[in-house]
């Protein structure tokens, strides 16, 4: 699902995106300084490899996600420590954001029940 950032206002805009066994559900809301606040919940399970024994297993996911979206290149001050995703075409591609979050989880150090 792609959402034009210009359509996001002060009233939260709800969304839901699914990929296999993962659900990415939340809202977008205009915050300040041309930043859009994304608040979402990532839930379900994904197949990952154990970093110890290399066996494949299903990892349960239940994470709250919050970061900002910005239309174009973000040039905030160095004093701000914000997690900002830059949307270069003025569009938030929620499918792409979901896939990025899944890949971040897969790249983490994951261990199966037998290796814990």
C-alpha positions as CSV (number, residue, x, y, z in Angstrom):
1,X,0.0,0.0,0.0
2,X,1.3,3.4,-1.0
3,X,0.1,6.6,0.8
4,X,0.8,10.1,-0.4
5,X,2.3,12.0,2.5
6,X,0.3,15.2,1.6
7,X,-2.9,13.3,2.5
8,X,-1.7,12.7,6.1
9,X,-3.1,15.3,8.5
10,X,-3.6,15.8,12.3
11,X,-6.3,13.1,12.4
12,X,-4.6,9.6,12.4
13,X,-4.8,7.7,9.1
14,X,-5.1,4.0,9.9
15,X,-3.5,1.3,7.7
16,X,-2.9,-2.4,7.7
17,X,-0.4,-4.3,5.5
18,X,0.1,-8.0,5.5
19,X,3.0,-10.2,4.3
20,X,2.7,-14.0,4.6
21,X,2.2,-14.5,8.4
22,X,3.1,-10.9,9.5
23,X,0.6,-8.1,10.1
24,X,1.8,-4.5,10.1
25,X,-1.1,-2.4,11.5
26,X,-1.0,1.2,12.8
27,X,-1.5,4.9,11.9
28,X,0.1,7.8,10.3
29,X,-0.3,11.3,11.7
30,X,1.2,14.7,11.0
31,X,3.5,15.8,13.8
32,X,5.7,18.9,13.3
33,X,8.4,20.2,11.0
34,X,7.0,18.3,8.0
35,X,7.4,15.0,9.9
36,X,4.8,12.2,9.8
37,X,4.6,10.0,12.9
38,X,4.2,6.3,12.2
39,X,3.0,4.2,15.1
40,X,2.4,0.5,14.4
41,X,2.3,-3.0,15.7
42,X,4.2,-5.8,13.9
43,X,2.7,-9.2,14.8
44,X,2.8,-12.8,13.6
45,X,5.7,-15.1,12.9
46,X,8.5,-15.5,10.4
47,X,10.9,-18.2,9.5
48,X,14.5,-17.5,10.5
49,X,17.7,-19.5,10.8
50,X,19.3,-20.2,14.2
51,X,22.6,-18.4,14.5
52,X,24.0,-21.3,16.6
53,X,22.9,-24.6,14.9
54,X,21.6,-23.1,11.6
55,X,18.3,-24.9,11.8
56,X,15.2,-23.1,10.5
57,X,12.5,-22.2,13.0
58,X,9.5,-19.9,13.3
59,X,10.1,-16.8,15.4
60,X,7.0,-15.1,17.0
61,X,6.9,-11.4,16.5
62,X,5.0,-8.9,18.7
63,X,6.7,-5.5,18.4
64,X,5.6,-1.9,18.7
65,X,7.2,0.3,16.1
66,X,7.4,4.1,16.1
67,X,9.4,6.4,13.8
68,X,9.0,9.4,11.6
69,X,8.5,9.7,7.8
70,X,9.8,12.8,6.0
71,X,9.0,13.9,2.4
72,X,12.4,14.2,0.7
73,X,15.8,14.5,2.3
74,X,15.6,15.2,6.1
75,X,18.0,17.9,7.3
76,X,17.1,18.2,11.0
77,X,19.5,19.6,13.6
78,X,22.3,17.5,15.1
79,X,20.7,18.0,18.5
80,X,17.7,15.9,17.5
81,X,18.0,12.2,17.8
82,X,15.1,11.1,15.6
83,X,14.6,7.9,13.7
84,X,13.5,9.3,10.3
85,X,12.7,7.4,7.1
86,X,13.1,9.6,4.0
87,X,10.4,9.2,1.3
88,X,12.0,10.6,-1.8
89,X,8.9,10.5,-4.0
90,X,6.5,12.1,-1.4
91,X,4.9,8.6,-1.0
92,X,5.1,6.2,2.0
93,X,5.4,2.6,0.6
94,X,4.1,0.6,3.6
95,X,4.9,-2.7,1.9
96,X,8.5,-1.6,1.5
97,X,8.6,-0.4,5.2
98,X,7.2,-3.8,6.3
99,X,9.7,-5.7,4.3
100,X,12.5,-3.6,5.8
101,X,11.3,-4.3,9.3
102,X,11.2,-8.1,8.6
103,X,14.7,-8.0,7.2
104,X,15.9,-6.2,10.3
105,X,14.4,-8.9,12.5
106,X,16.0,-11.7,10.3
107,X,19.4,-10.0,10.5
108,X,19.3,-10.0,14.3
109,X,20.9,-12.7,16.4
110,X,18.2,-15.4,16.6
111,X,18.5,-18.7,18.5
112,X,16.1,-21.6,18.5
113,X,14.7,-23.2,21.7
114,X,17.3,-26.0,21.6
115,X,20.2,-23.6,21.6
116,X,19.1,-21.1,24.2
